Structure formats: C-alpha cells, structure tokens
Amino acid sequence: MSTGNLSAALSLRTFLEECKAEGDVVEIDLEVDPHLESGAISRRAYETGSPMPLINNPKGKDGPEGLFRILGAPVGVRSDRETRYARFAKSIGLPSNATGHDIIQKLIASKKAQPIPSVKVHDAPLKEHKIFGDEIDLLKLPVPKNHASDGGRYFLTYGLHSVQTPDGKWVNWAITRCMVIGKRQLTGLVDVKQDIGAIWAMWKAQGKDTPWACALGVPPAAAVASGMPLPKFVNEPDYVGAITGVPVEVIKCETNDVVVPAQSEVVLEGTISANETADEGPMGEYHGFLFPAKKSPQPVMTVNAITYRSNPIVPIAVAGRAPDETHTVWALSICAEILDLLQQADLPITKAWCPYESQAIWYVVQVDRKRLVEMKTTPETFCRQVGEIVFSSKPGRFVPKIFVVGDNIDPSDLHEVVWAEATKSQPQASDFFFVGNYPTYDLVPYATHGFNPHETKAKVVRLCMLPAEFKTLDRPWIEASFRASYPEELKKKVQDSWLAYGFGENPVNL
C-alpha cells in the first residue's frame, strides 16, 4: 500500500505503515463478524492499550478489492508510557513521543496559523470504483454493530460529513455518527446547535435537501479537524492545511458539488432530507453508558453514489469507557480551545487537560502562581472569570466541570489532580456555580437521568488551591514526597544507586 510522499497526517495508509513499523498494528486475517465481534475486539484494544486491530476479512466483505476492511481504535492510546499518545501525535504531524501537552500546543498553534486553502484535484484512488443509484445496498456491506444494545449498524463513527452553505462559502467537515436504516438510507445526529445542523437549517429554510457526503478513512489530520469545536465559518479543509503545513487535496463528488478529502478510502454521497426523519439510536456514548430507550427522530440521509479505492479501510470508533477517540481527539481538542480562550483573556493559565478517566467531563486548568499573585485577585473573582469565559463559549457547551490547580500539579496526572482536590478543595467554599444562560450538553447522563432533569443544569469551577496561594509565592507547607522532601544530590544518588540497592528495575511513578 504505497503512499508516495504523503505524511501520516495526510494519508491513513502512511499512518498505518508507520504505526505498523512501531508494532502498533495487528492485522487480523481470520474472518471477523462485524456484528459485535469487531466492536468487541476494538473495545478490548482500547481498554488494554493494545495495537490497532486491522480486520482484513470482515464477514460480508465484497471480494479482495471490495468494501471494506475495518480498523479499530484508530486514535486509542498505547500501553507504552513514552509513546502513549502516538496515534494522535502522528495524526497532526508530531513525533510518536509527543506528550499530551505537546498535542494541545500544536492544535492552538495551528488555529493561530494562517489557514492554507485546500487544492482541488480531479482524480484520486478514491475514484477507482463507483456505484450509483439502485446498485447501492448498504444492508449487504459489513457495517458494524458495535454494542449489543446499539439501535443499529453505524457506518460513520470516525470519519467526516461534508456539507457547505447554499452560497458555497463555508465548507464544514464534521464527525457525527450515522446509522444504516435501509438499502440507500442512513440517519444520524444533525444538531442545529452544531455546525452541520446550522448548515442543514440554511438549506431547509430554502425548502431544499442538503447536498452531503460522508467520507471514511480520511487523512488523520482531517478527522482531527472535523472533531474540533472550531468557530463558525471556519473552513475545516483550510484548518487541515494549517495543521499539516501543506494544502490538503480535495475532490468533488460525483453527484453534487460537495468536496471531500481526495485521500479518503470510501465516500458516500447524496442528500440530507429537509423533512423526512427516522429514529436514530441508541448507541454507546462517550460517557461510558448506553441508554436503551434513548432514540430521537433525525433527518434521513439518502445515498446516491459510493466511490472507493481498492481494498479500502474504514476506521471505527467504538465509544464507551475511556480512552477512545471521544476522549483522545474530542476532549483534547476542547482542552486546546478553552486554554486558548483563557490565555487570550490574559488569565495566568498555563495548561489544560481532560483526565481520560473522567469521560470528557472534567477539565483541569493549571495556574501560573507568580502571575496569579501579581494580579492581587481573590479566589472567587478569579474562578468566576475562568467559568464565565469557558462556560459562555462554543466549546464550553461540552464542559460541565472545571478544576483549577496550582503550578505544582500536572493536570495530565490524575494522581496529582485527586491529591489537590482532596486536600485543598473545601466543599461549598471552593465551589463556584454557574446557572443560567450557559450552553449545556444533555448527553451527560446526570443531565437527563439525574435530579430535576427538566431544570437548568449548573456548571461548576472547583478550586483545588488554598487561599494562601493567591497571596504569596511562599507556601506555608512543604510537600511530603520524594520530589520535594530531599536535596537534589541525595535524590540523584538514590536514583543512580537504585539497582545497586537490590531493586529489580528503575521504576516509574505510579
């Protein structure tokens, strides 16, 4: 599967070649049933930090060159600590040993960089095979059912929808799930509070169906951009260029004017109905739950053509207990957005992180205490500033809880975050609640299944610092730990002598 000079960020196949060379791909040639088995393999790979499963022979695949192979856990994490975030890092052009904070800084830098317009091409491997009209039968394809209680088989869980405004000026690429409901029909979440829904509403206001395409096996950087809560009217194709430093190639669909990444593996194209709906759901979600009764009417998507390259690969995200793509890609993209917002407001925030264990619900921000003390502010004033900026923003819709920690706490180390919260966060006094005109996200389980589900939900900034840390750099305590309780020369001696003491190996912190 030669990919020429394309980088891992711009080609799924280059990405897989590089990951395979690092031992991070397992090719499965046994027949695997897309009914639950491919989902079960993927879930176990996520939860154990195992290599990505590339399922070469799913039951129902249409011949050696046909539709399609399945790739599980495309942006899960590795068990190796040094390269834990390698899949996300490679997706945006960073080395395999990049840290989570490196990834967030790259996303912010890309957002601030000059957008690089996409380049339209007229041919690509994507056009090697074409199916039109009544020749299409989605029901015969190995579309996976990922959880036993899912409402159906989900074609897109990690790829992108492409739509554009009626005037053609705004091209939006968005990740949102879609489920097979007929030979040529799917349905998926089209939320008018999100960009794909806003564009759909523009076409509906004109009494027209929305021209649409669904691209699978897209360049990894395109998948990342599609999952980010970017500002309205930002063209995702141009943002992909900012991430990679080169224009992303796009190609026009066969039956409409929508453009998709030219390096896609499979593209479905057609329309999103302005009026026809069908029940969608339920599906296992990012919070780790599946509510069997949760269905909603969503617009019907009709497929008029399928184009694909030989022996194509369709990545899937099997959402559930962390970490999967909803935590790696989506939550870290939100971190980048809120960190940028807080820094633009000149607040002394140095890092932001979402502990994967929190299922994309906790967001931790780290404070530069020197600048904090210089502000001569109070804990309440500062926390209210943080909450107002984040909770009022577009990404803030997805952020219900913010934890504020000092600069001696690494936000990406849950061990440290829990220590700070347990010892410094005083119930009620350290909690600053926000209720009112703040955008909320009802997929959080307690929003619809908690206390008073029909009332406005509160959001909270939880201060995990003591009041003294706002007044002076001289903390009135000393941390009792290896890193803080001993002279540097003694720590070095202990580390250098660890094996001589009789320990079996040099350890890493728990």
N, C-alpha and C positions, 0 to 999 in steps of 0.2 A: 504494500500500500504506500507507494512513493508519493511524497507531498512536495517535492521540489524544494523551494527556498522558503516556504511558508513557516512562520513561527508557531509554537504551540498555542499561543494566544489566538492565532488566526486560522488554525486548522485542527479539528478534532483528531484527525489521523496523526498529525505530528505530535499532538499532545499524548496520544496513546503510545506512539513509538517511544517517546521519551520516558513516559511512566513505566512502560514495559522494561526498558533498559535498566530502570531503577528497582525492578522487582515489584512493581505496584499494579500489575495487571495479571489476572489469571484467566486464560482462555478456556472456556468450557465447551468441549465438542460433543459431549453427551446430549441427547435430546432433553430439553428442559421445557416443562409445561408453563406457558405464560399465565395460565390460570393458577395463581397463588405461588407456584414454585419459584418463579423468577423474582417475585416480591420477597419471598422468604429468604432466598439467597442474598438478596440485596440488603434486607434488614439485618441479617446476621453479619454481613460485611461491615455495615455502618457501626454496629454496636461492639464489634471486636477490633476495629481498626485494621481489618484485613484488606488485601488488594482489591481493586475494582474487578468484579466479575464481568467478563465479556462473553456473552452467551451466543455462540456461533450457530447453534442449531435449535432454536426455539420451535416447539411443536406448531405446525401450521405455516412455517416459513415457505415462501413461494420460490423454491428452487435455489440452486447455488448462488445466483446473482440477484435474486429477488428480495422482496420485502419480508422481513428485515431482521437483522441481528439486534440484540438488546444489550445495552451497557448499564450495569447497576452502579450506584454510589459514585457518580462522576465527580462530585466535589465533597465526598466524605473526608475524614481525616485519617492519617496514618497512625499506627501504634508507636512508631519511632518518634521520640520527642524532638529530635533535631530537624526532622522534615515533616512534622505533624501537619502543617498547612500547605504542603507542596502542591496539591491539586489546585487550590485556589491561587496560590502564587504563580504557578505556570499559566493559569488562565488569564493573568493580566501582565505577563511578561517579566515576572520576578523569578529569582532562582529558587530551587527546591527548599533551601534552608531559611527562607524568609520567615520572619515572625509575624504573628497576627497584627502587631502594631505597624510593621513594615507595610503590610497589605492595606491597612486603613490609610496610612500616609500616601500610598500610591493612588488610592481612589480619590483622595482630596486633591492631590497634585493634578490628577487627570481632569478633575472637574474645573480646576482653575486654569488649565492649559487652553491654548487656542484650539477650538474644535477643528478637526481635519475632515473636510467633506468626503463623503464616500465617492467611489468611482464606479460608474455603471459599465458592466461588461455585457457581451452579447452571447457568450457561450460559456459553459462550465460543465463539469462532470454531472452536476445535478440534472442536466437535460438529457442524459444518456437514455433514460427510459421515461415514457409518458403514457398515462392512462386518462381517458376522458369519459365524462358522462356516465351512461348506464353500464360501462365496463367496470366501473368502480364498485367494489363491495368491501367496505370496511369490516363487515362481520366475519369475513374469511381470513383477515390478517391476524397475526399473533400479537394483538394489542393486549397488554397485560391487565389482569385484575390483581391489584397489589395487596389488598387486605380482604380477609374473608367477608367482612361486612360492608365493603365498599358498594356503592349503588350501581356500579357497572365497571366497564373496562375503560381505563383512562389512557388516551393516546398521548396527550401532551401533559407531562408533569415537569419536564426540564427541556425547554426549547424556547420558542417565542411565537407570539402572534404579531403579525404586521398589519397595521391599519394606517390610514392617513386621512387628514381632514378633507372635506369636499374641495377646497381650493388647492390641495396638494402641498401646502407649505409646511405642514407638520407631519412627519413620519414618526409613528410611535411603535416601538418594539416592546412587548410586554410578556412576562411569564404569568400565565394564569391557566389553570387546569381546564381540560375539556374531555368529555366522556362520549364514547360511541353510543348512539341510540338507534341507528338504522344503517342501511347499506351505504347511504351517502350523507348521513346526518350525524352531527355531534351537538352537544350542548356544553356550555362552560360558563364560569363566573364572568359576568360583564357588569362590573360595579361602576355606577355613574360617578362615584367619588374617586375613582381611579381613572388614569388617562385613557385606557381603552374604552371605558364606559362613556367618558366625556365625548370622545370622537364618535362613538356609536350614536350618542344622543344628537349630535350635529346632523348626521345623515338621516336619522329618524325624523328630525324636525322638518326635513325636506320631503318626507314621505318616501324615503328610499332605503333599501337594504345597504349595509356597509360592505364595500369590497374588502376582502380579507384574505390573509394567507396564514398558514401555520407551518413554521419551519422547525425541523428536528435535526439533531446532530449538527448544530450551528457552530461557528467558531466560538471557542470558550469565552473570549472577551465579549462577544455579542450576548451570550447567555447571562454573563455577569451584569452588563449594562441593562439588560431587559428586566433584571430583578431589582434594580436600584430605584428608590423613590426620588427620581430626578425632578427638577422643576418643570412645570407645564411649559410646553412649546419648545423643549429641548429635543432635538432630533437624535435619537439613540444611535443611528449609524455614525453621526459625526462624533459622538462621545466615544464610540468604539475606536475611532481614529485617534482621539486624544489619549486613550489608554495605551494603544499599541505603538503610537508614533508614526503610523503609516495609514493611508486610506484603506478602509475596508471595501472590498469589492461587493457590489450588489448587482442583482439581475432581476429583470421584470418577469412577472408571472405570465403564464400562457393565456389566461382568460380575463385578466384585469390589469390595471396599471400599478398594482402594489409591488413594491420591491422587497426582496429577501436577500440574506447573505448568499453570495454565489458559492461559498464553500459549505453550504448546507448538504446534508445527506438525503433528506426527504422533505418535500414540500407538498402540503395540501392547499388548494386554493379554491376560493368560492366567495360566499357572501354570509354575513351575519344578518338574520332577519330583523326587520324593524318591528314586527308584530307577533310572529309565531314564537311560542315558548314551549319548553318541555321541562319536566322535573329533572333537576341535577342534584347529585349527591345521594347519600353521604360519602365522605372519604376520610381516611385517616389524616389528621391535621398536624400542623407544626407544633401544637401544644402537647402532642402525645396522646390525644384522645380521639375516639370516633363515636359520634352520637348517632345511633341507627335511625332515629326519627328525623334527622336534620336533612330536609330536602327543600329546594326552593325553585320556583319557575325561572328559567334563564333562557335567553334567546337561542334559537336553533341556528346552527352553522351548517350550511349545505356545501358539499364538496363537489366542484365541477371538474377538477383535474388533480392528478397526482403526478409529480415528477420526482425522479430519484436517480442516484448514481448506482453503479453496480455493487451488489452485496452491501447495502447501506447499514449504518449503525444508528439505532435510536436510543439515546440515553434516557433513563427514567430516574425520577426522584420518588422514593417511597417514604413519604413523610411520616413522622412518628416521634418516638423518643430520640432525643439528641444524641449525637450530631448527624444531621443530614443537610441537604442543600438549603433548607429553610432556615437553618441556624448558621451555616458557614457563609453562604452567599448573601442571603436576605438580611439577616441580623447584623452582620459586619458591615454591609452597605448602609444600613440605618445608623450604625455607630459612626461611620465616616461623615454622614450628613449632619448628625447632631453635633459632632465635635467641630465641624466646620462652622456651623451656626453659632456655637458658643464662642469660638475664637474670633469670628467676625464681630461679635458684640464686645470684644476686648475683655472677656472674662478670663481669669487665670486658670484655664482648663488645659491640661497637657495631653491627656489620653482619654479614650473612651473604649469601653468593651462591653460585650454581652456574654456573660458566662453561659456556655452551651447548656449546662445543667438547668438553667432557668427557662429553657424552651423559648427563647427570644422574647422574654417578658421582663427580665431585669436588665437595666442598663447602668453601668458603673462609670462614673467620671472621676478623674484624678485631678487634684488641685495643686498648683504651684504655690506653696505656702508663703514664700517670700513675697510674691506679688499680692497674695491674699492679705497678708499683714499690712502691706503698704496701702491697701485700699481703705483700711480703717472702717470696715463694714461689720455688720452683725450677722450671726448665723442665719437668722430669719430673712433679713434683707437679701443676703446672697442666695440662699436656697430659693427664695421667691423669684429672683432674677433668672436663675437656671431653669426653673419649672416653666415660667412664663414664655421664655424663648423656645424651649423644646416642645412643650405641650401645644403651643399655638401653631406649630409648623406642620408642613405636609408629612414629613417622617414621624413627627410627634404623635400622629394618629395611632401609630403602632407601638407607642412607648407608654405603658401604664405606670412604671415604677423606675425611679432614678435613685441610685445610691451614690452619695458624694463621699470620696475618701481622700486622705492626705497623700503627700508625695512619698511617704514611706511604704505605701501599699501599691502593689502591682495589680491593676484592675483585672488582668487576664489570669490571675492566680486565685481561684475560688477559695483556697485555704486561707489566704490573707484577707480576702473580702469578708468572709464569715467571721474571722477574728475581729476585724474592725467593727462589723455590725454588732456582734455580740457584746463587745466590751465598751463601745463608745456611743451606740445609738440608744438613747433613752426613750422608752415608749411614750408616745404623745408629744413630749417636749422636742424630740428630734424629728418628728414627722410633720411635714408641711403639705397640706392637702389642697388640691385644685379641683373645684367643682364648678361646672357651668359651661360656657361656650368653648369647649375644647373638643376637637375631633376625637372620636373613640373608635375602637375596633372590636366589634361584637363577637369575633371568633375566639377571644379569650374566654375560657369556659365559665369563669365566675360571672362574666357579663350577662350571660343568658341563663345560667343554671345556678347562680348564687343567690344571695339575699336581695330582695327587691329588684328582680331582673328588669322591671319596666321603668325604673327610676334612673336618673342621670348618674353615671358612674364617676366616682372620684379617682383622681390620679394623685401620686404622692412622690415627693422628693424626701428621701430618708438620709439624714445627715449622719455619717459614720465617722465623725470627728468630735473632739471635745471643744467646748467654748474657748479654752485657753489657746488653742491652735490658731484662732483668729486674731489673737492679740500679740503674741510673741513667738519668735523662732526657737526660743529656749523652752522646749517641752519640759514640764515638771515631772517627767518619768523617764525611765530607761527601759528599752525593750529587753526582756529576758530571753535571749536566743543566742545561737552560735554566731550569727552575723553581727550582733550588736553588743554582746557582753564581754568580748575578749579583744586584746590587742591584735593588730594586723599580723605582726610577726608570729604570734602564737597560733593564730588561725592557719597561716601558711605552713607552719611546722606540722600541725595536726593533719592538714590535707596531704602534705608531701609524705608523711610517715604512715598514712592510713593502712597501706598493705603491710608495712613492717610491724604494725601493731598486731597483725594477725587477721584483719578483716579480709574477706574473700575478694572484694572489688571496691573500687571507688564508687560511692553511692551518688544518687541524685536525690534532691529534696522530695519529700512526699507531696 
